[in-house]
């Protein structure tokens, strides 16, 4: 017979899936954290019942994760515990919410990594130098890199694009961002040219045996299946290494680079917020810190004696 905590977790997961309609990734994250809690409680000889776990027990669980998890990860785990117990209180499984007083650890906000304009161009143009690559994939990869950098797309947004969401005449994309929110994103002439080049060969990307191809996805793999976010990451790693020697380059760095270069060129924060699909302007404001830091570096190089005169 299942212990109460296992049943409570299953009930919460079912609620997330059916009532909250949370994404599979969110559900899996919540479930994994709660199963970690159960495993820890079992190892400590504590009751396998959420109604019998105290705040001290939850703090002990979090303390066990402290050395192996970043503060941002711990914050997400605390949020999971809070949601779990709020759910149990609403369902009258328990009256007490021991997670309510848990404090979120302060996290150090890191500034976004970005490329210089020259390095960004080298990465985007790197497919043309990739002699070992299938020419069809070269055309596809160039189009993807142009959109990641030129339109500041998230990797999931790029992988989720469909043919119907591309307005070639208006040079815009209808992008599904976080929370299923749709926004319209423009793309420039270089991206338009790269897209035309890719779309002219897209029909050739098919399963070699069946001849089948995903009918809707914009970006396809060599066998005609929708390209996954991980495959997009691998493409960026490949051309980060080929273009700038950075094999660890992540698609998000191209998104950060897009925002930083737009801000440097005089774009206002609200416009960049709309382009990137940030829910909060404070997220976009991080880029002002990046550009100020760059300005100070330039100033220090130009006026090395300025600090000595203070």
Backbone bond lengths (Angstrom), bond angles and torsions (degrees), N, CA, C in turn:
res aa  C-N    CA-C-N  psi(-1)  N-CA   C-N-CA  omega(-1)  CA-C   N-CA-C  phi
1 X - - - 1.469 - - 1.530 110.33 -
2 X 1.324 116.31 136.90 1.465 120.35 -178.34 1.514 110.88 -69.19
3 X 1.332 115.81 145.07 1.457 120.22 176.36 1.531 109.28 -74.63
4 X 1.340 117.35 160.17 1.479 120.84 -177.00 1.533 113.24 -57.52
5 X 1.323 117.83 -38.50 1.465 119.46 -176.77 1.530 110.95 -65.13
6 X 1.316 117.04 -40.70 1.464 120.36 177.40 1.527 110.17 -61.12
7 X 1.313 117.13 -42.32 1.463 121.43 178.44 1.522 111.54 -65.44
8 X 1.339 116.39 -39.67 1.471 120.98 -179.93 1.530 110.72 -66.43
9 X 1.314 115.80 -39.59 1.468 119.70 177.86 1.528 109.89 -64.46
10 X 1.329 116.73 -45.00 1.471 120.69 179.79 1.526 110.92 -60.90
11 X 1.324 116.62 -39.79 1.464 121.33 178.75 1.531 110.54 -63.24
12 X 1.334 116.77 -42.01 1.464 122.17 -179.58 1.529 110.32 -67.13
13 X 1.325 116.96 -43.43 1.465 121.16 179.63 1.524 110.23 -62.04
14 X 1.333 116.65 -41.36 1.467 120.59 178.58 1.531 110.37 -62.95
15 X 1.325 115.83 -38.64 1.470 120.51 177.29 1.528 111.06 -62.59
16 X 1.337 116.64 -43.63 1.468 120.50 179.45 1.523 111.14 -61.76
17 X 1.323 116.13 -40.62 1.461 121.10 -175.86 1.526 112.48 -74.34
18 X 1.332 116.82 -43.12 1.469 119.81 -171.64 1.521 114.89 -95.37
19 X 1.338 116.63 -38.37 1.462 119.55 -176.82 1.531 112.10 -96.40
20 X 1.301 116.07 -47.41 1.466 119.22 179.37 1.517 112.34 -78.54
21 X 1.337 116.17 -22.40 1.470 122.27 -176.78 1.529 111.24 52.74
22 X 1.329 114.88 43.64 1.462 120.89 177.63 1.521 109.72 -68.47
23 X 1.315 115.69 156.37 1.460 120.01 179.47 1.526 109.83 -67.17
24 X 1.331 117.85 151.99 1.472 120.41 178.07 1.531 112.49 -54.16
25 X 1.323 116.44 -36.19 1.463 119.81 -179.83 1.532 110.61 -66.06
26 X 1.339 117.43 -41.86 1.461 121.23 178.79 1.524 110.97 -64.97
27 X 1.316 115.83 -44.21 1.467 120.32 179.46 1.519 110.32 -60.29
28 X 1.333 116.70 -43.84 1.458 120.47 -179.39 1.526 111.45 -64.56
29 X 1.333 117.19 -38.38 1.464 121.26 178.59 1.525 110.83 -63.16
30 X 1.334 116.51 -46.13 1.460 121.35 178.84 1.532 110.85 -63.24
31 X 1.313 115.93 -46.36 1.458 120.44 -178.04 1.521 111.12 -61.60
32 X 1.334 116.65 -43.04 1.460 120.62 -178.37 1.523 111.23 -62.33
33 X 1.332 116.67 -42.82 1.467 120.13 179.49 1.530 110.98 -62.48
34 X 1.327 116.50 -43.90 1.459 119.77 -177.93 1.528 111.51 -69.48
35 X 1.320 116.94 -32.41 1.463 119.24 175.59 1.529 110.70 -71.03
36 X 1.329 116.18 -31.94 1.463 119.57 173.04 1.528 110.44 -62.65
37 X 1.337 115.41 -42.23 1.459 120.43 178.00 1.528 110.32 -60.18
38 X 1.320 117.34 -44.99 1.460 120.80 -179.25 1.528 111.00 -62.61
39 X 1.355 116.30 -45.42 1.460 120.11 -179.65 1.524 110.90 -61.99
40 X 1.336 116.04 -40.56 1.474 119.62 179.17 1.522 110.30 -65.63
41 X 1.331 117.44 -44.96 1.466 121.15 -179.51 1.527 110.78 -61.34
42 X 1.332 116.04 -40.74 1.460 119.59 178.25 1.526 111.00 -63.02
43 X 1.338 115.50 -41.81 1.466 119.50 179.30 1.516 113.48 -66.23
44 X 1.324 116.58 -27.28 1.471 121.72 -179.81 1.521 112.25 -91.64
45 X 1.328 116.84 -1.27 1.457 120.10 -179.32 1.515 113.76 72.77
46 X 1.337 116.96 23.80 1.466 121.37 -179.69 1.524 110.24 -89.80
47 X 1.341 117.31 160.98 1.471 120.22 179.46 1.526 111.67 -60.64
48 X 1.318 116.53 134.04 1.460 120.86 176.98 1.522 108.75 -88.37
49 X 1.321 113.26 65.15 1.457 122.18 -176.96 1.526 107.46 -155.13
50 X 1.333 116.92 118.17 1.466 120.49 -177.33 1.521 112.09 -58.44
51 X 1.306 117.44 -30.48 1.471 120.36 -177.55 1.529 112.09 -72.39
52 X 1.322 117.00 -13.20 1.467 120.61 -177.30 1.531 112.36 -112.20
53 X 1.316 116.77 6.81 1.465 120.90 177.12 1.527 108.93 -94.74
54 X 1.324 116.67 130.92 1.460 122.12 -177.39 1.525 110.87 -91.25
55 X 1.337 114.82 171.44 1.468 119.69 174.28 1.519 110.18 -59.81
56 X 1.317 116.94 -39.56 1.465 121.07 178.89 1.530 110.80 -60.41
57 X 1.343 116.32 -38.49 1.460 120.02 178.51 1.525 110.69 -65.50
58 X 1.330 117.32 -42.95 1.469 120.67 179.05 1.519 110.90 -64.40
59 X 1.323 116.49 -38.23 1.470 119.75 177.01 1.528 110.83 -65.66
60 X 1.334 115.59 -36.71 1.462 118.76 176.47 1.516 111.94 -63.66
61 X 1.326 115.75 -39.86 1.464 120.63 177.09 1.523 110.64 -61.18
62 X 1.332 116.73 -47.16 1.469 120.72 -179.98 1.518 111.33 -64.92
63 X 1.330 116.44 -37.16 1.465 120.09 178.86 1.521 111.01 -62.85
64 X 1.336 116.48 -33.33 1.468 120.24 179.58 1.522 112.19 -67.28
65 X 1.329 116.49 -18.39 1.466 121.72 -178.30 1.522 112.55 -99.44
66 X 1.317 116.28 -7.13 1.463 120.76 -169.47 1.521 113.09 -58.88
67 X 1.339 117.10 -43.73 1.468 120.10 -173.63 1.521 113.59 -75.20
68 X 1.321 117.23 -18.42 1.469 119.81 -174.57 1.524 113.95 -114.44
69 X 1.334 117.30 5.69 1.466 120.22 -178.84 1.519 110.91 -134.06
70 X 1.318 115.84 142.55 1.463 121.32 176.28 1.517 109.27 -70.14
71 X 1.323 116.38 159.68 1.462 120.38 -179.38 1.525 111.38 -60.75
72 X 1.329 117.35 -33.63 1.464 119.95 178.77 1.526 110.72 -65.87
73 X 1.340 117.02 -36.69 1.464 120.87 177.81 1.515 110.74 -68.60
74 X 1.334 116.57 -41.99 1.461 120.17 177.37 1.524 110.92 -61.92
75 X 1.319 116.66 -37.88 1.466 120.23 178.15 1.523 110.92 -61.01
76 X 1.328 116.97 -40.38 1.457 120.84 179.01 1.526 111.02 -66.75
77 X 1.335 116.37 -36.44 1.463 119.88 179.06 1.533 110.55 -68.63
78 X 1.327 116.86 -37.79 1.465 120.39 176.36 1.527 109.56 -64.52
79 X 1.320 116.78 -41.25 1.467 120.53 177.83 1.522 110.77 -61.26
80 X 1.328 116.92 -37.20 1.464 121.06 177.26 1.517 110.99 -63.64
81 X 1.331 116.08 -46.02 1.469 119.95 179.67 1.527 111.01 -61.95
82 X 1.322 116.91 -41.33 1.462 120.21 178.80 1.522 111.25 -62.29
83 X 1.328 116.39 -45.78 1.465 120.53 -179.81 1.529 110.99 -63.38
84 X 1.316 115.58 -41.11 1.457 121.56 -179.62 1.527 110.85 -60.60
85 X 1.319 116.10 -47.83 1.461 119.09 -177.44 1.532 112.49 -73.71
86 X 1.325 117.40 -32.96 1.468 119.21 174.64 1.520 110.20 -61.60
87 X 1.312 115.23 -40.25 1.459 120.78 177.63 1.532 110.65 -62.30
88 X 1.323 116.59 -45.47 1.465 119.94 -179.15 1.525 111.81 -64.54
89 X 1.326 116.81 -35.61 1.466 120.64 178.01 1.529 109.75 -67.64
90 X 1.338 116.79 -44.46 1.471 120.33 179.67 1.525 111.55 -62.27
91 X 1.317 116.06 -36.44 1.465 120.31 179.66 1.532 112.33 -84.06
92 X 1.334 115.43 4.55 1.471 121.75 177.73 1.525 112.92 61.27
93 X 1.358 115.47 27.12 1.457 119.68 173.73 1.521 109.52 -73.97
94 X 1.334 115.50 -32.55 1.458 121.32 177.97 1.521 109.41 -147.37
95 X 1.316 115.99 157.43 1.463 120.95 175.11 1.521 111.35 -95.57
96 X 1.325 115.33 -24.42 1.462 120.73 -174.56 1.525 110.90 -94.67
97 X 1.335 115.43 145.05 1.465 120.88 175.65 1.522 108.45 -125.24
98 X 1.321 118.10 86.82 1.462 121.16 -178.37 1.526 113.56 -67.02
99 X 1.342 117.45 -14.13 1.476 120.53 -179.67 1.515 112.18 -85.39
100 X 1.342 117.04 -11.86 1.471 120.49 -173.78 1.517 112.53 -63.28
101 X 1.330 117.57 -30.19 1.471 120.37 -175.70 1.529 112.80 -97.83
102 X 1.322 117.37 3.65 1.466 119.46 177.95 1.521 109.68 -66.66
103 X 1.316 116.13 134.79 1.463 120.95 -178.41 1.520 109.98 -99.63
104 X 1.328 115.13 135.11 1.461 120.77 178.85 1.522 109.64 -76.42
105 X 1.340 118.35 129.38 1.467 119.65 179.44 1.518 111.40 -66.00
106 X 1.313 115.56 145.84 1.460 119.83 177.27 1.518 108.55 -71.15
107 X 1.304 114.74 131.90 1.459 119.04 179.92 1.520 109.60 -110.36
108 X 1.304 113.91 142.62 1.455 120.30 177.99 1.524 108.23 -80.70
109 X 1.318 116.33 120.14 1.462 120.54 -179.10 1.530 109.27 -80.34
110 X 1.319 114.90 115.72 1.453 119.66 179.84 1.521 109.65 -89.13
111 X 1.311 115.48 144.17 1.457 119.79 178.88 1.532 109.97 -76.10
112 X 1.322 117.16 145.00 1.459 120.08 -179.56 1.523 111.77 -60.93
113 X 1.331 116.29 142.65 1.463 120.98 173.94 1.527 107.91 -83.72
114 X 1.315 115.93 145.04 1.459 118.59 -179.13 1.523 109.09 -149.35
115 X 1.330 115.37 167.63 1.456 122.43 178.86 1.519 109.66 -105.84
116 X 1.302 116.10 155.51 1.460 119.81 169.74 1.527 107.90 -68.98
117 X 1.314 116.26 165.95 1.466 119.68 178.61 1.521 110.23 -59.44
118 X 1.336 116.87 -44.43 1.469 120.55 -178.58 1.525 111.29 -62.06
119 X 1.341 116.94 -42.85 1.459 119.61 -179.95 1.519 111.46 -68.31
120 X 1.325 116.77 -36.70 1.465 120.02 177.96 1.525 109.95 -61.90
121 X 1.324 116.67 -42.68 1.470 121.16 178.61 1.523 109.97 -63.75
122 X 1.330 116.75 -40.66 1.477 120.16 -179.99 1.525 111.13 -62.02
123 X 1.330 116.10 -41.30 1.471 119.64 179.71 1.520 110.66 -66.46
124 X 1.322 116.87 -47.86 1.466 121.06 -176.82 1.530 111.04 -63.91
125 X 1.326 117.40 -35.33 1.462 120.86 -178.14 1.524 113.35 -89.59
126 X 1.341 117.07 -5.07 1.460 121.11 -176.23 1.528 114.52 -58.94
127 X 1.356 120.39 -34.31 1.466 118.44 -179.96 1.533 113.56 -55.00
128 X 1.318 117.20 -32.41 1.471 120.26 -179.21 1.525 111.70 -64.13
129 X 1.360 116.65 -22.25 1.463 121.27 -179.39 1.521 112.15 -95.62
130 X 1.325 117.04 1.20 1.464 121.49 -174.23 1.525 110.14 -91.38
131 X 1.326 116.24 82.86 1.462 121.19 -174.90 1.523 112.57 -67.16
132 X 1.346 117.12 -23.13 1.463 120.21 -177.92 1.523 112.74 -82.24
133 X 1.308 117.52 -7.15 1.458 122.29 -174.39 1.521 111.31 -89.00
134 X 1.332 117.06 143.57 1.458 122.44 172.44 1.526 108.13 -57.77
135 X 1.329 118.91 128.96 1.478 121.04 -177.95 1.522 113.71 -54.59
136 X 1.322 117.18 -32.27 1.463 119.86 178.42 1.526 110.74 -66.03
137 X 1.323 116.41 -38.58 1.456 120.67 178.92 1.524 111.02 -73.65
138 X 1.318 116.45 -30.95 1.468 120.02 175.57 1.524 109.97 -60.02
139 X 1.336 116.35 -45.85 1.473 120.73 179.50 1.524 110.41 -63.38
140 X 1.328 116.63 -43.20 1.465 120.27 178.79 1.519 111.91 -63.96
141 X 1.329 116.37 -45.58 1.462 121.16 -176.27 1.522 111.34 -64.12
142 X 1.326 116.77 -39.55 1.468 120.01 179.22 1.529 110.05 -62.79
143 X 1.328 117.16 -41.79 1.468 120.64 179.54 1.526 110.56 -64.56
144 X 1.321 117.34 -41.31 1.466 120.18 179.62 1.522 111.47 -64.45
145 X 1.322 116.94 -44.37 1.470 120.82 -179.43 1.522 111.18 -64.34
146 X 1.327 116.22 -38.70 1.469 119.87 178.38 1.528 110.67 -61.21
147 X 1.334 117.79 -39.91 1.463 120.85 -178.38 1.524 111.81 -76.28
148 X 1.323 117.44 -37.24 1.463 120.07 178.60 1.527 110.51 -62.84
149 X 1.316 116.10 -42.22 1.466 120.07 -179.32 1.527 111.88 -84.87
150 X 1.323 117.09 -48.14 1.459 120.74 -173.67 1.518 114.32 -72.47
151 X 1.339 117.61 -29.58 1.466 120.57 -178.01 1.524 112.91 -114.22
152 X 1.326 117.68 -2.94 1.464 121.09 175.56 1.513 113.79 65.18
153 X 1.328 117.75 35.31 1.455 120.45 -177.52 1.525 111.98 -75.03
154 X 1.320 116.03 147.71 1.465 121.14 167.43 1.521 107.12 -72.41
155 X 1.338 116.02 154.29 1.466 119.95 -178.21 1.526 110.62 -61.78
156 X 1.340 117.86 -37.78 1.463 120.87 179.29 1.525 111.03 -67.45
157 X 1.331 116.56 -33.87 1.460 120.59 179.25 1.522 110.53 -68.46
158 X 1.323 116.24 -40.25 1.462 120.22 179.13 1.522 110.07 -65.43
159 X 1.336 116.20 -47.61 1.466 120.20 -178.33 1.522 111.43 -63.86
160 X 1.335 117.48 -27.70 1.454 121.29 -177.58 1.515 114.67 -87.75
161 X 1.318 118.60 -2.33 1.462 120.90 -179.04 1.529 111.75 -63.90
162 X 1.330 114.49 143.35 1.464 120.29 174.54 1.521 109.24 -118.34
163 X 1.315 115.55 163.87 1.463 120.27 178.54 1.521 111.04 -58.95
164 X 1.330 116.68 -37.10 1.455 120.93 -176.84 1.524 112.50 -68.80
165 X 1.315 117.19 -18.89 1.463 120.46 -177.80 1.529 112.94 -92.13
166 X 1.306 116.73 3.91 1.466 121.39 178.57 1.526 109.04 -103.06
167 X 1.331 116.87 116.14 1.470 122.12 175.75 1.522 107.09 -99.17
168 X 1.324 116.01 91.01 1.466 120.06 -172.56 1.528 111.64 -65.90
169 X 1.330 117.11 -38.11 1.457 120.17 -179.34 1.520 112.73 -65.89
170 X 1.327 116.33 -41.04 1.466 121.14 -178.93 1.524 112.23 -89.28
171 X 1.331 116.17 -7.59 1.475 122.49 -177.66 1.530 110.96 55.69
172 X 1.316 115.40 53.55 1.463 120.94 176.71 1.530 109.78 -136.04
173 X 1.332 115.06 158.27 1.454 122.90 175.49 1.524 108.10 -122.12
174 X 1.323 117.32 141.52 1.460 121.35 169.76 1.520 106.73 -98.61
175 X 1.321 114.82 105.78 1.466 121.82 -169.95 1.518 110.19 -103.14
176 X 1.336 116.58 136.93 1.458 121.85 173.08 1.524 108.18 -95.76
177 X 1.336 115.86 110.07 1.454 120.82 -177.56 1.511 112.09 -95.23
178 X 1.325 115.62 -158.22 1.462 121.50 -179.06 1.523 110.28 -61.89
179 X 1.326 114.90 141.33 1.454 119.81 179.86 1.513 113.85 70.35
180 X 1.338 116.83 15.70 1.452 120.08 179.34 1.515 114.32 72.62
181 X 1.350 117.05 15.25 1.462 120.38 -179.73 1.525 110.14 -79.64
182 X 1.323 114.50 131.64 1.466 119.63 -179.35 1.518 110.55 -95.53
183 X 1.326 116.05 140.93 1.461 120.49 173.68 1.528 108.12 -142.04
184 X 1.314 115.01 157.78 1.464 121.06 178.95 1.526 108.30 -100.53
185 X 1.323 115.82 126.76 1.466 122.04 -175.34 1.525 108.88 -122.03
186 X 1.316 118.29 129.06 1.464 120.26 177.94 1.530 111.24 -82.07
187 X 1.308 115.99 158.95 1.471 120.22 170.40 1.516 108.59 -136.60
188 X 1.317 115.44 149.53 1.460 121.41 -172.62 1.520 113.81 -84.85
189 X 1.317 114.47 -177.35 1.466 120.46 -177.73 1.522 113.32 -63.37
190 X 1.353 118.86 -41.56 1.476 118.23 177.72 1.526 112.15 -59.03
191 X 1.345 116.52 -41.97 1.463 120.09 178.37 1.523 110.85 -67.32
192 X 1.332 116.14 -37.35 1.472 119.95 178.87 1.528 110.12 -62.83
193 X 1.329 117.02 -44.21 1.470 120.68 178.97 1.527 110.77 -63.38
194 X 1.346 115.62 -42.34 1.464 119.52 -179.67 1.524 111.04 -65.90
195 X 1.336 116.56 -38.77 1.461 120.32 178.23 1.530 111.58 -64.14
196 X 1.330 115.96 -42.69 1.464 119.75 178.61 1.523 110.08 -60.96
197 X 1.343 116.04 -41.27 1.463 120.02 178.16 1.518 112.12 -62.14
198 X 1.323 115.45 -41.31 1.466 119.37 179.54 1.523 111.55 -70.25
199 X 1.346 117.24 -45.32 1.458 120.10 -177.22 1.531 112.13 -63.97
200 X 1.331 116.21 -24.28 1.463 118.93 178.62 1.527 112.04 -70.31
201 X 1.353 117.24 -20.00 1.475 120.15 -179.98 1.528 111.91 -117.00
202 X 1.331 117.74 -2.01 1.470 120.21 -176.32 1.521 112.32 -54.84
203 X 1.314 117.35 -37.51 1.459 121.03 -176.81 1.529 112.24 -63.19
204 X 1.330 116.91 -17.79 1.465 121.02 -179.90 1.528 112.67 -80.31
205 X 1.322 117.20 -12.66 1.467 120.92 -178.88 1.530 108.66 -87.28
206 X 1.333 115.87 93.31 1.452 122.70 -175.94 1.525 110.69 -140.04
207 X 1.329 115.10 160.44 1.456 119.63 174.04 1.533 107.86 -63.78
208 X 1.330 118.11 125.45 1.474 120.02 -174.65 1.529 113.83 -64.30
209 X 1.351 117.23 -23.74 1.469 119.59 -178.39 1.529 111.68 -91.68
210 X 1.318 115.93 -51.21 1.468 119.23 -175.20 1.515 113.42 -90.16
211 X 1.320 116.41 -20.72 1.463 120.09 -176.62 1.514 112.62 77.24
212 X 1.351 117.02 7.80 1.457 120.33 -177.60 1.518 112.11 -77.68
213 X 1.334 114.02 157.01 1.459 121.52 -177.98 1.528 108.20 -152.50
214 X 1.336 115.90 143.31 1.460 118.61 176.68 1.524 108.11 -62.85
215 X 1.335 117.86 124.77 1.467 119.99 -172.39 1.524 114.97 -76.16
216 X 1.340 117.94 -20.63 1.462 119.93 -172.29 1.517 114.42 -112.50
217 X 1.329 118.21 -35.02 1.459 121.51 -172.64 1.524 111.17 -61.05
218 X 1.307 116.31 138.58 1.463 120.30 177.89 1.518 110.66 -72.12
219 X 1.323 116.02 -53.45 1.467 119.32 -176.22 1.520 110.93 -100.87
220 X 1.324 114.49 126.58 1.461 121.46 -174.65 1.520 111.53 -118.24
221 X 1.341 114.21 155.15 1.449 120.24 171.31 1.520 109.82 -81.82
222 X 1.321 116.32 178.36 1.458 120.96 -175.12 1.527 111.73 -63.28
223 X 1.353 117.14 -23.63 1.463 121.42 179.91 1.532 113.06 -99.32
224 X 1.315 116.62 13.59 1.460 119.80 174.23 1.512 115.56 84.38
225 X 1.331 118.18 8.66 1.460 121.09 178.15 1.531 110.11 -92.33
226 X 1.346 115.44 158.20 1.463 119.77 178.71 1.524 109.35 -60.16
227 X 1.306 116.25 136.23 1.455 120.88 178.71 1.528 109.26 -72.93
228 X 1.324 117.85 135.37 1.457 121.57 179.49 1.526 110.68 -89.19
229 X 1.342 116.04 164.30 1.459 120.66 177.58 1.522 110.53 -59.97
230 X 1.333 117.45 -39.24 1.464 120.04 179.03 1.525 111.41 -63.33
231 X 1.314 117.61 -39.53 1.466 120.16 178.27 1.529 111.25 -65.24
232 X 1.338 116.32 -36.87 1.468 119.98 176.05 1.532 109.52 -63.28
233 X 1.325 117.00 -43.22 1.461 120.83 177.64 1.522 110.85 -58.22
234 X 1.334 116.35 -41.70 1.467 119.90 179.88 1.528 111.50 -63.30
235 X 1.326 115.79 -36.93 1.469 119.73 177.33 1.530 110.27 -63.17
236 X 1.339 116.88 -44.46 1.470 120.36 179.69 1.521 110.71 -65.62
237 X 1.339 117.42 -40.32 1.459 119.91 175.60 1.533 110.35 -57.87
238 X 1.315 116.26 -44.22 1.464 121.87 -177.09 1.529 110.89 -59.60
239 X 1.336 115.94 -47.80 1.458 118.72 -174.86 1.524 113.10 -86.90
240 X 1.328 116.19 -18.30 1.457 118.36 169.20 1.508 109.57 -64.37
241 X 1.341 116.20 -42.18 1.464 121.33 178.85 1.530 111.18 -69.07
242 X 1.327 116.04 -43.09 1.464 119.74 -177.37 1.524 111.88 -70.77
243 X 1.346 116.60 -38.15 1.458 119.78 -175.46 1.513 114.86 -84.91
244 X 1.337 117.03 -37.31 1.474 119.74 -174.65 1.518 113.73 -133.09
245 X 1.330 117.28 1.85 1.454 119.84 -178.07 1.521 113.19 79.16
246 X 1.327 117.53 11.47 1.466 122.05 -179.20 1.526 109.71 -105.81
247 X 1.327 115.28 90.63 1.455 120.21 -179.70 1.511 113.81 -73.88
248 X 1.357 116.14 -9.16 1.463 119.68 179.50 1.528 112.13 -99.18
249 X 1.323 116.74 10.06 1.458 119.87 -177.91 1.521 110.33 -61.15
250 X 1.322 116.58 130.01 1.463 122.43 -178.03 1.529 109.82 -106.03
251 X 1.326 118.27 147.86 1.471 119.87 178.06 1.521 113.21 -53.16
252 X 1.341 117.52 -32.89 1.461 119.79 -179.06 1.523 111.18 -64.27
253 X 1.346 116.71 -27.38 1.463 119.38 177.69 1.530 110.47 -65.15
254 X 1.322 117.11 -33.45 1.469 120.09 177.09 1.524 110.31 -69.78
255 X 1.324 116.84 -35.39 1.471 121.24 175.90 1.526 110.00 -64.94
256 X 1.331 116.91 -44.65 1.464 120.84 177.14 1.531 110.60 -62.32
257 X 1.323 114.86 -40.05 1.466 119.87 -179.21 1.520 110.38 -63.90
258 X 1.309 117.06 -42.38 1.473 121.82 177.41 1.525 109.91 -56.31
259 X 1.337 116.96 -50.52 1.466 120.97 -177.75 1.523 111.67 -63.24
260 X 1.321 116.53 -43.08 1.467 120.73 -178.37 1.520 111.14 -64.14
261 X 1.326 116.87 -43.57 1.466 120.32 -178.70 1.530 111.28 -69.02
262 X 1.325 117.25 -34.81 1.465 119.92 175.94 1.524 110.76 -64.79
263 X 1.325 116.45 -42.16 1.459 120.62 179.47 1.529 110.25 -65.18
264 X 1.322 116.49 -42.14 1.462 120.56 177.47 1.532 111.53 -60.99
265 X 1.339 115.24 -31.79 1.468 119.93 -177.05 1.525 112.26 -84.06
266 X 1.350 116.84 -1.71 1.457 119.97 175.34 1.517 115.77 106.20
267 X 1.331 117.91 4.10 1.469 119.42 178.46 1.526 109.43 -67.21
268 X 1.335 116.74 144.65 1.461 119.51 179.83 1.525 110.07 -84.14
269 X 1.329 115.86 158.21 1.453 121.61 -174.85 1.523 112.95 -61.16
270 X 1.324 116.83 -38.41 1.469 119.77 -179.25 1.529 111.06 -62.36
271 X 1.311 116.94 -40.43 1.461 120.37 179.58 1.523 110.42 -65.61
272 X 1.341 115.97 -41.82 1.466 119.97 179.09 1.526 109.96 -66.12
273 X 1.337 116.72 -38.34 1.463 121.05 177.21 1.525 110.52 -59.05
274 X 1.335 117.03 -44.66 1.461 121.41 179.74 1.525 110.86 -64.62
275 X 1.327 115.58 -42.45 1.468 120.33 -178.43 1.523 111.04 -62.34
276 X 1.332 116.90 -46.33 1.458 121.41 -175.34 1.521 113.31 -82.17
277 X 1.324 116.98 -16.12 1.453 119.47 -179.73 1.508 113.48 76.40
278 X 1.357 116.99 31.08 1.459 120.47 176.99 1.529 109.49 -74.69
279 X 1.332 116.59 132.54 1.459 120.09 177.96 1.520 111.27 -70.84
280 X 1.334 116.41 -31.52 1.464 121.55 -176.80 1.520 110.45 -121.37
281 X 1.321 115.93 138.50 1.460 120.26 178.02 1.527 110.94 -65.43
282 X 1.337 117.50 -26.72 1.464 120.26 -179.27 1.522 111.00 -61.35
283 X 1.340 116.96 -31.55 1.465 120.03 176.88 1.518 110.34 -65.23
284 X 1.326 116.26 -42.85 1.462 120.75 179.70 1.520 110.94 -67.60
285 X 1.321 117.35 -32.82 1.467 121.01 -176.86 1.519 112.61 -64.81
286 X 1.321 117.33 -15.57 1.460 119.18 176.69 1.527 111.32 -57.65
287 X 1.333 116.22 -30.00 1.458 120.02 -177.17 1.525 111.93 -70.68
288 X 1.342 117.35 -22.96 1.461 118.45 176.75 1.522 109.70 -66.98
289 X 1.344 116.79 -34.37 1.464 119.94 177.33 1.520 110.47 -65.92
290 X 1.333 115.66 -38.97 1.456 119.49 178.61 1.517 110.61 -60.33
291 X 1.335 116.91 -48.32 1.463 119.79 -176.44 1.522 112.04 -69.90
292 X 1.336 117.84 -33.88 1.463 119.92 176.10 1.522 110.37 -65.05
293 X 1.340 116.22 -42.49 1.463 119.38 178.06 1.520 111.20 -60.94
294 X 1.327 116.03 -40.64 1.470 119.38 178.62 1.522 110.47 -65.42
295 X 1.334 116.76 -39.75 1.453 120.84 179.17 1.522 110.66 -61.50
296 X 1.333 116.13 -41.81 1.462 119.93 179.91 1.520 111.36 -65.84
297 X 1.327 117.22 -36.86 1.461 119.84 177.29 1.530 110.57 -62.59
298 X 1.336 115.53 -44.29 1.470 120.01 178.44 1.527 110.01 -62.54
299 X 1.340 115.85 -42.79 1.462 120.67 -179.61 1.533 110.38 -61.19
300 X 1.328 115.92 -44.88 1.459 119.89 -178.69 1.527 111.31 -62.90
301 X 1.323 116.56 -37.58 1.464 119.23 178.69 1.524 111.20 -70.73
302 X 1.336 115.99 -36.40 1.464 120.33 -177.35 1.532 111.94 -76.49
303 X 1.353 115.86 -34.37 1.461 120.41 -177.03 1.530 110.23 -128.16
304 X 1.328 117.71 70.44 1.457 121.20 -175.04 1.532 113.92 -63.49
305 X 1.331 117.96 -19.73 1.458 119.91 -178.34 1.510 113.25 -92.55
306 X 1.339 117.06 -3.64 1.464 120.49 -174.82 1.529 112.02 -59.39
307 X 1.329 117.70 -40.35 1.450 120.50 -177.62 1.526 111.19 -71.02
308 X 1.328 116.54 -31.61 1.456 120.16 -179.15 1.520 112.29 -69.01
309 X 1.334 116.02 -22.64 1.454 119.64 -176.33 1.529 112.49 -86.74
310 X 1.347 116.61 -8.39 1.450 119.74 -177.83 1.522 110.88 -71.25
